[in-house]
């Protein structure tokens, strides 16, 4: 972690290295080649990072898979190994990515700060805050960039989040609704 506010410090060079590593991990899984070794130029500070992580795959610009963990489950390189493969072959919304698709797939990584309670959902900052909605046994999450990409207003985002949690669109207004917010360091492969 970075400066006590929950920020995550990672250089642009290390971002490129982590994206390349995630790509090699997926390609290795899809083709059965030898497991890739992490790039030795990743600093010990980054290797030691334990953060929530999401891996997003886009095929020709359209979502092709997105899986991750809000809470850290291990060191970043181990997390990338597990989550990148899961995003490629275990996202139930899509068939598994085929090896032949990988030249058209672009990867994105989102490194997450720890979630914290948000008592007033109307104060969520679109494009800055990722949001977790929990209501009873239902929950859903949107990364910070989702609302911006979809060009949603705050209410539209909260309604979509409610639907994603398999609740009525206005469930976010209910007394059971609990919110947490987090930020992310989001970066993606160059086109």
mmCIF file of the C-alpha atoms, coordinates in Angstrom:
data_MODEL
# 
_entry.id   MODEL 
# 
loop_
_atom_site.group_PDB 
_atom_site.id 
_atom_site.type_symbol 
_atom_site.label_atom_id 
_atom_site.label_alt_id 
_atom_site.label_comp_id 
_atom_site.label_asym_id 
_atom_site.label_entity_id 
_atom_site.label_seq_id 
_atom_site.pdbx_PDB_ins_code 
_atom_site.Cartn_x 
_atom_site.Cartn_y 
_atom_site.Cartn_z 
_atom_site.occupancy 
_atom_site.B_iso_or_equiv 
_atom_site.pdbx_formal_charge 
_atom_site.auth_seq_id 
_atom_site.auth_comp_id 
_atom_site.auth_asym_id 
_atom_site.auth_atom_id 
_atom_site.pdbx_PDB_model_num 
ATOM 1   C CA . UNK A 1 1   ? 0.000   0.000   0.000   1.00 0.00 ? 1   UNK A CA 1 
ATOM 2   C CA . UNK A 1 2   ? 1.059   3.523   -0.556  1.00 0.00 ? 2   UNK A CA 1 
ATOM 3   C CA . UNK A 1 3   ? 0.416   6.646   1.467   1.00 0.00 ? 3   UNK A CA 1 
ATOM 4   C CA . UNK A 1 4   ? -1.976  5.687   4.243   1.00 0.00 ? 4   UNK A CA 1 
ATOM 5   C CA . UNK A 1 5   ? -5.029  6.812   2.268   1.00 0.00 ? 5   UNK A CA 1 
ATOM 6   C CA . UNK A 1 6   ? -5.204  3.390   0.700   1.00 0.00 ? 6   UNK A CA 1 
ATOM 7   C CA . UNK A 1 7   ? -3.499  4.287   -2.573  1.00 0.00 ? 7   UNK A CA 1 
ATOM 8   C CA . UNK A 1 8   ? -1.376  1.757   -4.425  1.00 0.00 ? 8   UNK A CA 1 
ATOM 9   C CA . UNK A 1 9   ? 1.949   2.840   -5.887  1.00 0.00 ? 9   UNK A CA 1 
ATOM 10  C CA . UNK A 1 10  ? 3.079   0.987   -9.018  1.00 0.00 ? 10  UNK A CA 1 
ATOM 11  C CA . UNK A 1 11  ? 5.233   2.364   -11.826 1.00 0.00 ? 11  UNK A CA 1 
ATOM 12  C CA . UNK A 1 12  ? 4.148   2.427   -15.458 1.00 0.00 ? 12  UNK A CA 1 
ATOM 13  C CA . UNK A 1 13  ? 7.001   0.025   -16.278 1.00 0.00 ? 13  UNK A CA 1 
ATOM 14  C CA . UNK A 1 14  ? 5.778   -2.468  -13.679 1.00 0.00 ? 14  UNK A CA 1 
ATOM 15  C CA . UNK A 1 15  ? 2.223   -2.126  -14.980 1.00 0.00 ? 15  UNK A CA 1 
ATOM 16  C CA . UNK A 1 16  ? 3.415   -3.222  -18.423 1.00 0.00 ? 16  UNK A CA 1 
ATOM 17  C CA . UNK A 1 17  ? 5.317   -6.137  -16.876 1.00 0.00 ? 17  UNK A CA 1 
ATOM 18  C CA . UNK A 1 18  ? 2.281   -7.306  -14.859 1.00 0.00 ? 18  UNK A CA 1 
ATOM 19  C CA . UNK A 1 19  ? 0.021   -7.138  -17.919 1.00 0.00 ? 19  UNK A CA 1 
ATOM 20  C CA . UNK A 1 20  ? 2.537   -9.142  -19.968 1.00 0.00 ? 20  UNK A CA 1 
ATOM 21  C CA . UNK A 1 21  ? 2.772   -11.707 -17.164 1.00 0.00 ? 21  UNK A CA 1 
ATOM 22  C CA . UNK A 1 22  ? -1.041  -12.027 -17.019 1.00 0.00 ? 22  UNK A CA 1 
ATOM 23  C CA . UNK A 1 23  ? -1.134  -12.572 -20.793 1.00 0.00 ? 23  UNK A CA 1 
ATOM 24  C CA . UNK A 1 24  ? 1.582   -15.255 -20.622 1.00 0.00 ? 24  UNK A CA 1 
ATOM 25  C CA . UNK A 1 25  ? -0.278  -17.014 -17.802 1.00 0.00 ? 25  UNK A CA 1 
ATOM 26  C CA . UNK A 1 26  ? -3.502  -17.186 -19.843 1.00 0.00 ? 26  UNK A CA 1 
ATOM 27  C CA . UNK A 1 27  ? -1.754  -18.241 -23.046 1.00 0.00 ? 27  UNK A CA 1 
ATOM 28  C CA . UNK A 1 28  ? 0.153   -20.931 -21.141 1.00 0.00 ? 28  UNK A CA 1 
ATOM 29  C CA . UNK A 1 29  ? -3.073  -22.269 -19.664 1.00 0.00 ? 29  UNK A CA 1 
ATOM 30  C CA . UNK A 1 30  ? -4.843  -22.313 -23.034 1.00 0.00 ? 30  UNK A CA 1 
ATOM 31  C CA . UNK A 1 31  ? -1.994  -23.976 -24.936 1.00 0.00 ? 31  UNK A CA 1 
ATOM 32  C CA . UNK A 1 32  ? -0.544  -26.244 -22.239 1.00 0.00 ? 32  UNK A CA 1 
ATOM 33  C CA . UNK A 1 33  ? 2.923   -24.749 -22.507 1.00 0.00 ? 33  UNK A CA 1 
ATOM 34  C CA . UNK A 1 34  ? 5.346   -24.456 -19.605 1.00 0.00 ? 34  UNK A CA 1 
ATOM 35  C CA . UNK A 1 35  ? 4.275   -22.160 -16.737 1.00 0.00 ? 35  UNK A CA 1 
ATOM 36  C CA . UNK A 1 36  ? 5.741   -18.657 -17.215 1.00 0.00 ? 36  UNK A CA 1 
ATOM 37  C CA . UNK A 1 37  ? 8.290   -17.304 -14.793 1.00 0.00 ? 37  UNK A CA 1 
ATOM 38  C CA . UNK A 1 38  ? 7.573   -13.795 -13.490 1.00 0.00 ? 38  UNK A CA 1 
ATOM 39  C CA . UNK A 1 39  ? 9.747   -11.075 -14.947 1.00 0.00 ? 39  UNK A CA 1 
ATOM 40  C CA . UNK A 1 40  ? 12.778  -10.632 -12.701 1.00 0.00 ? 40  UNK A CA 1 
ATOM 41  C CA . UNK A 1 41  ? 12.561  -6.863  -13.056 1.00 0.00 ? 41  UNK A CA 1 
ATOM 42  C CA . UNK A 1 42  ? 9.410   -6.674  -10.908 1.00 0.00 ? 42  UNK A CA 1 
ATOM 43  C CA . UNK A 1 43  ? 10.520  -4.948  -7.719  1.00 0.00 ? 43  UNK A CA 1 
ATOM 44  C CA . UNK A 1 44  ? 10.325  -6.692  -4.357  1.00 0.00 ? 44  UNK A CA 1 
ATOM 45  C CA . UNK A 1 45  ? 7.876   -4.003  -3.249  1.00 0.00 ? 45  UNK A CA 1 
ATOM 46  C CA . UNK A 1 46  ? 5.455   -4.933  -6.038  1.00 0.00 ? 46  UNK A CA 1 
ATOM 47  C CA . UNK A 1 47  ? 6.058   -8.679  -5.566  1.00 0.00 ? 47  UNK A CA 1 
ATOM 48  C CA . UNK A 1 48  ? 5.059   -8.261  -1.918  1.00 0.00 ? 48  UNK A CA 1 
ATOM 49  C CA . UNK A 1 49  ? 1.820   -6.413  -2.719  1.00 0.00 ? 49  UNK A CA 1 
ATOM 50  C CA . UNK A 1 50  ? -1.301  -8.046  -1.338  1.00 0.00 ? 50  UNK A CA 1 
ATOM 51  C CA . UNK A 1 51  ? -4.323  -6.285  -2.811  1.00 0.00 ? 51  UNK A CA 1 
ATOM 52  C CA . UNK A 1 52  ? -7.725  -7.106  -4.176  1.00 0.00 ? 52  UNK A CA 1 
ATOM 53  C CA . UNK A 1 53  ? -7.403  -7.802  -7.893  1.00 0.00 ? 53  UNK A CA 1 
ATOM 54  C CA . UNK A 1 54  ? -9.679  -8.001  -10.915 1.00 0.00 ? 54  UNK A CA 1 
ATOM 55  C CA . UNK A 1 55  ? -8.640  -9.132  -14.385 1.00 0.00 ? 55  UNK A CA 1 
ATOM 56  C CA . UNK A 1 56  ? -10.809 -7.987  -17.285 1.00 0.00 ? 56  UNK A CA 1 
ATOM 57  C CA . UNK A 1 57  ? -10.600 -9.341  -20.824 1.00 0.00 ? 57  UNK A CA 1 
ATOM 58  C CA . UNK A 1 58  ? -12.017 -7.484  -23.819 1.00 0.00 ? 58  UNK A CA 1 
ATOM 59  C CA . UNK A 1 59  ? -12.358 -9.082  -27.254 1.00 0.00 ? 59  UNK A CA 1 
ATOM 60  C CA . UNK A 1 60  ? -12.435 -6.463  -29.996 1.00 0.00 ? 60  UNK A CA 1 
ATOM 61  C CA . UNK A 1 61  ? -13.447 -3.949  -27.310 1.00 0.00 ? 61  UNK A CA 1 
ATOM 62  C CA . UNK A 1 62  ? -16.381 -5.973  -25.906 1.00 0.00 ? 62  UNK A CA 1 
ATOM 63  C CA . UNK A 1 63  ? -16.297 -7.545  -22.447 1.00 0.00 ? 63  UNK A CA 1 
ATOM 64  C CA . UNK A 1 64  ? -15.087 -11.164 -22.723 1.00 0.00 ? 64  UNK A CA 1 
ATOM 65  C CA . UNK A 1 65  ? -14.480 -11.992 -19.064 1.00 0.00 ? 65  UNK A CA 1 
ATOM 66  C CA . UNK A 1 66  ? -13.958 -10.346 -15.694 1.00 0.00 ? 66  UNK A CA 1 
ATOM 67  C CA . UNK A 1 67  ? -13.193 -12.080 -12.414 1.00 0.00 ? 67  UNK A CA 1 
ATOM 68  C CA . UNK A 1 68  ? -11.430 -11.057 -9.265  1.00 0.00 ? 68  UNK A CA 1 
ATOM 69  C CA . UNK A 1 69  ? -11.374 -10.709 -5.515  1.00 0.00 ? 69  UNK A CA 1 
ATOM 70  C CA . UNK A 1 70  ? -12.192 -7.647  -3.454  1.00 0.00 ? 70  UNK A CA 1 
ATOM 71  C CA . UNK A 1 71  ? -9.992  -8.775  -0.577  1.00 0.00 ? 71  UNK A CA 1 
ATOM 72  C CA . UNK A 1 72  ? -6.373  -9.893  -1.057  1.00 0.00 ? 72  UNK A CA 1 
ATOM 73  C CA . UNK A 1 73  ? -5.770  -13.630 -1.061  1.00 0.00 ? 73  UNK A CA 1 
ATOM 74  C CA . UNK A 1 74  ? -2.022  -13.672 -1.515  1.00 0.00 ? 74  UNK A CA 1 
ATOM 75  C CA . UNK A 1 75  ? 0.873   -11.925 -3.192  1.00 0.00 ? 75  UNK A CA 1 
ATOM 76  C CA . UNK A 1 76  ? 0.155   -10.177 -6.460  1.00 0.00 ? 76  UNK A CA 1 
ATOM 77  C CA . UNK A 1 77  ? 1.940   -12.543 -8.847  1.00 0.00 ? 77  UNK A CA 1 
ATOM 78  C CA . UNK A 1 78  ? 0.142   -15.553 -7.363  1.00 0.00 ? 78  UNK A CA 1 
ATOM 79  C CA . UNK A 1 79  ? -3.148  -13.657 -7.584  1.00 0.00 ? 79  UNK A CA 1 
ATOM 80  C CA . UNK A 1 80  ? -2.537  -12.759 -11.217 1.00 0.00 ? 80  UNK A CA 1 
ATOM 81  C CA . UNK A 1 81  ? -1.849  -16.437 -11.972 1.00 0.00 ? 81  UNK A CA 1 
ATOM 82  C CA . UNK A 1 82  ? -5.168  -17.523 -10.464 1.00 0.00 ? 82  UNK A CA 1 
ATOM 83  C CA . UNK A 1 83  ? -7.429  -14.643 -11.447 1.00 0.00 ? 83  UNK A CA 1 
ATOM 84  C CA . UNK A 1 84  ? -6.222  -14.223 -15.049 1.00 0.00 ? 84  UNK A CA 1 
ATOM 85  C CA . UNK A 1 85  ? -6.989  -17.852 -15.868 1.00 0.00 ? 85  UNK A CA 1 
ATOM 86  C CA . UNK A 1 86  ? -10.354 -17.647 -14.087 1.00 0.00 ? 86  UNK A CA 1 
ATOM 87  C CA . UNK A 1 87  ? -11.305 -14.534 -16.087 1.00 0.00 ? 87  UNK A CA 1 
ATOM 88  C CA . UNK A 1 88  ? -10.433 -16.354 -19.310 1.00 0.00 ? 88  UNK A CA 1 
ATOM 89  C CA . UNK A 1 89  ? -12.171 -19.666 -18.672 1.00 0.00 ? 89  UNK A CA 1 
ATOM 90  C CA . UNK A 1 90  ? -14.499 -19.446 -15.641 1.00 0.00 ? 90  UNK A CA 1 
ATOM 91  C CA . UNK A 1 91  ? -16.648 -16.330 -16.138 1.00 0.00 ? 91  UNK A CA 1 
ATOM 92  C CA . UNK A 1 92  ? -20.091 -17.978 -16.361 1.00 0.00 ? 92  UNK A CA 1 
ATOM 93  C CA . UNK A 1 93  ? -21.385 -15.201 -18.627 1.00 0.00 ? 93  UNK A CA 1 
ATOM 94  C CA . UNK A 1 94  ? -19.120 -16.297 -21.489 1.00 0.00 ? 94  UNK A CA 1 
ATOM 95  C CA . UNK A 1 95  ? -17.741 -19.470 -23.052 1.00 0.00 ? 95  UNK A CA 1 
ATOM 96  C CA . UNK A 1 96  ? -14.062 -20.073 -22.240 1.00 0.00 ? 96  UNK A CA 1 
ATOM 97  C CA . UNK A 1 97  ? -11.612 -18.004 -24.264 1.00 0.00 ? 97  UNK A CA 1 
ATOM 98  C CA . UNK A 1 98  ? -9.991  -20.011 -27.055 1.00 0.00 ? 98  UNK A CA 1 
ATOM 99  C CA . UNK A 1 99  ? -6.258  -19.796 -27.726 1.00 0.00 ? 99  UNK A CA 1 
ATOM 100 C CA . UNK A 1 100 ? -7.016  -18.435 -31.204 1.00 0.00 ? 100 UNK A CA 1 
ATOM 101 C CA . UNK A 1 101 ? -8.813  -15.433 -29.704 1.00 0.00 ? 101 UNK A CA 1 
ATOM 102 C CA . UNK A 1 102 ? -5.878  -14.214 -27.643 1.00 0.00 ? 102 UNK A CA 1 
ATOM 103 C CA . UNK A 1 103 ? -4.390  -12.044 -30.402 1.00 0.00 ? 103 UNK A CA 1 
ATOM 104 C CA . UNK A 1 104 ? -7.627  -9.980  -30.307 1.00 0.00 ? 104 UNK A CA 1 
ATOM 105 C CA . UNK A 1 105 ? -8.016  -9.974  -26.505 1.00 0.00 ? 105 UNK A CA 1 
ATOM 106 C CA . UNK A 1 106 ? -6.826  -6.973  -24.480 1.00 0.00 ? 106 UNK A CA 1 
ATOM 107 C CA . UNK A 1 107 ? -6.193  -7.367  -20.756 1.00 0.00 ? 107 UNK A CA 1 
ATOM 108 C CA . UNK A 1 108 ? -6.926  -4.918  -17.959 1.00 0.00 ? 108 UNK A CA 1 
ATOM 109 C CA . UNK A 1 109 ? -5.825  -5.166  -14.337 1.00 0.00 ? 109 UNK A CA 1 
ATOM 110 C CA . UNK A 1 110 ? -7.496  -3.399  -11.421 1.00 0.00 ? 110 UNK A CA 1 
ATOM 111 C CA . UNK A 1 111 ? -5.614  -3.351  -8.109  1.00 0.00 ? 111 UNK A CA 1 
ATOM 112 C CA . UNK A 1 112 ? -8.040  -2.499  -5.316  1.00 0.00 ? 112 UNK A CA 1 
ATOM 113 C CA . UNK A 1 113 ? -7.736  -0.580  -2.087  1.00 0.00 ? 113 UNK A CA 1 
ATOM 114 C CA . UNK A 1 114 ? -9.454  -2.135  0.951   1.00 0.00 ? 114 UNK A CA 1 
ATOM 115 C CA . UNK A 1 115 ? -13.211 -1.479  1.006   1.00 0.00 ? 115 UNK A CA 1 
ATOM 116 C CA . UNK A 1 116 ? -14.637 0.857   3.632   1.00 0.00 ? 116 UNK A CA 1 
ATOM 117 C CA . UNK A 1 117 ? -18.242 1.532   4.643   1.00 0.00 ? 117 UNK A CA 1 
ATOM 118 C CA . UNK A 1 118 ? -20.215 4.160   2.751   1.00 0.00 ? 118 UNK A CA 1 
ATOM 119 C CA . UNK A 1 119 ? -23.067 5.343   4.922   1.00 0.00 ? 119 UNK A CA 1 
ATOM 120 C CA . UNK A 1 120 ? -24.675 7.549   2.272   1.00 0.00 ? 120 UNK A CA 1 
ATOM 121 C CA . UNK A 1 121 ? -24.843 6.005   -1.220  1.00 0.00 ? 121 UNK A CA 1 
ATOM 122 C CA . UNK A 1 122 ? -25.705 9.386   -2.724  1.00 0.00 ? 122 UNK A CA 1 
ATOM 123 C CA . UNK A 1 123 ? -22.145 10.502  -1.909  1.00 0.00 ? 123 UNK A CA 1 
ATOM 124 C CA . UNK A 1 124 ? -20.512 7.775   -4.023  1.00 0.00 ? 124 UNK A CA 1 
ATOM 125 C CA . UNK A 1 125 ? -18.178 9.373   -6.559  1.00 0.00 ? 125 UNK A CA 1 
ATOM 126 C CA . UNK A 1 126 ? -18.722 7.951   -10.040 1.00 0.00 ? 126 UNK A CA 1 
ATOM 127 C CA . UNK A 1 127 ? -15.510 7.034   -11.796 1.00 0.00 ? 127 UNK A CA 1 
ATOM 128 C CA . UNK A 1 128 ? -13.560 7.152   -8.520  1.00 0.00 ? 128 UNK A CA 1 
ATOM 129 C CA . UNK A 1 129 ? -15.360 4.757   -6.188  1.00 0.00 ? 129 UNK A CA 1 
ATOM 130 C CA . UNK A 1 130 ? -15.912 1.095   -6.806  1.00 0.00 ? 130 UNK A CA 1 
ATOM 131 C CA . UNK A 1 131 ? -19.080 0.002   -5.036  1.00 0.00 ? 131 UNK A CA 1 
ATOM 132 C CA . UNK A 1 132 ? -20.174 -3.124  -3.178  1.00 0.00 ? 132 UNK A CA 1 
ATOM 133 C CA . UNK A 1 133 ? -23.885 -3.476  -2.423  1.00 0.00 ? 133 UNK A CA 1 
ATOM 134 C CA . UNK A 1 134 ? -25.004 -6.059  0.141   1.00 0.00 ? 134 UNK A CA 1 
ATOM 135 C CA . UNK A 1 135 ? -28.656 -6.643  1.016   1.00 0.00 ? 135 UNK A CA 1 
ATOM 136 C CA . UNK A 1 136 ? -29.396 -9.777  2.999   1.00 0.00 ? 136 UNK A CA 1 
ATOM 137 C CA . UNK A 1 137 ? -27.866 -12.739 1.138   1.00 0.00 ? 137 UNK A CA 1 
ATOM 138 C CA . UNK A 1 138 ? -27.483 -10.720 -2.078  1.00 0.00 ? 138 UNK A CA 1 
ATOM 139 C CA . UNK A 1 139 ? -24.446 -8.756  -3.151  1.00 0.00 ? 139 UNK A CA 1 
ATOM 140 C CA . UNK A 1 140 ? -22.861 -7.239  -6.229  1.00 0.00 ? 140 UNK A CA 1 
ATOM 141 C CA . UNK A 1 141 ? -19.863 -5.122  -7.105  1.00 0.00 ? 141 UNK A CA 1 
ATOM 142 C CA . UNK A 1 142 ? -18.911 -2.619  -9.793  1.00 0.00 ? 142 UNK A CA 1 
ATOM 143 C CA . UNK A 1 143 ? -15.337 -1.487  -10.359 1.00 0.00 ? 143 UNK A CA 1 
ATOM 144 C CA . UNK A 1 144 ? -14.871 2.307   -10.432 1.00 0.00 ? 144 UNK A CA 1 
ATOM 145 C CA . UNK A 1 145 ? -14.662 2.495   -14.223 1.00 0.00 ? 145 UNK A CA 1 
ATOM 146 C CA . UNK A 1 146 ? -17.979 0.701   -14.910 1.00 0.00 ? 146 UNK A CA 1 
ATOM 147 C CA . UNK A 1 147 ? -20.296 3.682   -14.333 1.00 0.00 ? 147 UNK A CA 1 
ATOM 148 C CA . UNK A 1 148 ? -18.112 5.927   -16.478 1.00 0.00 ? 148 UNK A CA 1 
ATOM 149 C CA . UNK A 1 149 ? -17.897 3.371   -19.299 1.00 0.00 ? 149 UNK A CA 1 
ATOM 150 C CA . UNK A 1 150 ? -21.671 2.930   -19.251 1.00 0.00 ? 150 UNK A CA 1 
ATOM 151 C CA . UNK A 1 151 ? -22.278 6.702   -18.921 1.00 0.00 ? 151 UNK A CA 1 
ATOM 152 C CA . UNK A 1 152 ? -24.579 6.102   -15.980 1.00 0.00 ? 152 UNK A CA 1 
ATOM 153 C CA . UNK A 1 153 ? -25.813 8.660   -13.515 1.00 0.00 ? 153 UNK A CA 1 
ATOM 154 C CA . UNK A 1 154 ? -25.438 7.759   -9.847  1.00 0.00 ? 154 UNK A CA 1 
ATOM 155 C CA . UNK A 1 155 ? -29.039 6.507   -9.646  1.00 0.00 ? 155 UNK A CA 1 
ATOM 156 C CA . UNK A 1 156 ? -28.653 4.472   -12.851 1.00 0.00 ? 156 UNK A CA 1 
ATOM 157 C CA . UNK A 1 157 ? -25.503 2.870   -11.451 1.00 0.00 ? 157 UNK A CA 1 
ATOM 158 C CA . UNK A 1 158 ? -27.182 2.038   -8.137  1.00 0.00 ? 158 UNK A CA 1 
ATOM 159 C CA . UNK A 1 159 ? -30.182 0.541   -9.967  1.00 0.00 ? 159 UNK A CA 1 
ATOM 160 C CA . UNK A 1 160 ? -27.895 -1.542  -12.202 1.00 0.00 ? 160 UNK A CA 1 
ATOM 161 C CA . UNK A 1 161 ? -25.950 -2.674  -9.130  1.00 0.00 ? 161 UNK A CA 1 
ATOM 162 C CA . UNK A 1 162 ? -29.219 -3.730  -7.477  1.00 0.00 ? 162 UNK A CA 1 
ATOM 163 C CA . UNK A 1 163 ? -30.213 -5.721  -10.575 1.00 0.00 ? 163 UNK A CA 1 
ATOM 164 C CA . UNK A 1 164 ? -26.763 -7.324  -10.696 1.00 0.00 ? 164 UNK A CA 1 
ATOM 165 C CA . UNK A 1 165 ? -27.367 -8.466  -7.101  1.00 0.00 ? 165 UNK A CA 1 
ATOM 166 C CA . UNK A 1 166 ? -30.625 -10.041 -8.341  1.00 0.00 ? 166 UNK A CA 1 
ATOM 167 C CA . UNK A 1 167 ? -32.730 -7.475  -6.517  1.00 0.00 ? 167 UNK A CA 1 
ATOM 168 C CA . UNK A 1 168 ? -35.361 -4.966  -7.604  1.00 0.00 ? 168 UNK A CA 1 
ATOM 169 C CA . UNK A 1 169 ? -33.824 -1.838  -9.185  1.00 0.00 ? 169 UNK A CA 1 
ATOM 170 C CA . UNK A 1 170 ? -34.802 0.309   -6.207  1.00 0.00 ? 170 UNK A CA 1 
ATOM 171 C CA . UNK A 1 171 ? -33.454 -2.144  -3.596  1.00 0.00 ? 171 UNK A CA 1 
ATOM 172 C CA . UNK A 1 172 ? -30.455 0.144   -3.051  1.00 0.00 ? 172 UNK A CA 1 
ATOM 173 C CA . UNK A 1 173 ? -32.850 2.520   -1.251  1.00 0.00 ? 173 UNK A CA 1 
ATOM 174 C CA . UNK A 1 174 ? -34.059 -0.188  1.164   1.00 0.00 ? 174 UNK A CA 1 
ATOM 175 C CA . UNK A 1 175 ? -33.188 -0.465  4.847   1.00 0.00 ? 175 UNK A CA 1 
ATOM 176 C CA . UNK A 1 176 ? -31.216 -3.699  4.286   1.00 0.00 ? 176 UNK A CA 1 
ATOM 177 C CA . UNK A 1 177 ? -28.901 -2.138  1.703   1.00 0.00 ? 177 UNK A CA 1 
ATOM 178 C CA . UNK A 1 178 ? -25.316 -1.718  2.888   1.00 0.00 ? 178 UNK A CA 1 
ATOM 179 C CA . UNK A 1 179 ? -22.563 -0.140  0.824   1.00 0.00 ? 179 UNK A CA 1 
ATOM 180 C CA . UNK A 1 180 ? -18.804 -0.222  0.765   1.00 0.00 ? 180 UNK A CA 1 
ATOM 181 C CA . UNK A 1 181 ? -16.531 1.727   -1.543  1.00 0.00 ? 181 UNK A CA 1 
ATOM 182 C CA . UNK A 1 182 ? -12.987 1.208   -2.737  1.00 0.00 ? 182 UNK A CA 1 
ATOM 183 C CA . UNK A 1 183 ? -10.675 2.701   -5.318  1.00 0.00 ? 183 UNK A CA 1 
ATOM 184 C CA . UNK A 1 184 ? -8.560  0.991   -7.913  1.00 0.00 ? 184 UNK A CA 1 
ATOM 185 C CA . UNK A 1 185 ? -5.396  1.459   -9.854  1.00 0.00 ? 185 UNK A CA 1 
ATOM 186 C CA . UNK A 1 186 ? -6.634  0.431   -13.292 1.00 0.00 ? 186 UNK A CA 1 
ATOM 187 C CA . UNK A 1 187 ? -4.367  -0.158  -16.258 1.00 0.00 ? 187 UNK A CA 1 
ATOM 188 C CA . UNK A 1 188 ? -4.644  -1.966  -19.566 1.00 0.00 ? 188 UNK A CA 1 
ATOM 189 C CA . UNK A 1 189 ? -2.651  -3.215  -22.507 1.00 0.00 ? 189 UNK A CA 1 
ATOM 190 C CA . UNK A 1 190 ? -2.059  -0.826  -25.362 1.00 0.00 ? 190 UNK A CA 1 
ATOM 191 C CA . UNK A 1 191 ? -4.263  -1.524  -28.410 1.00 0.00 ? 191 UNK A CA 1 
# 
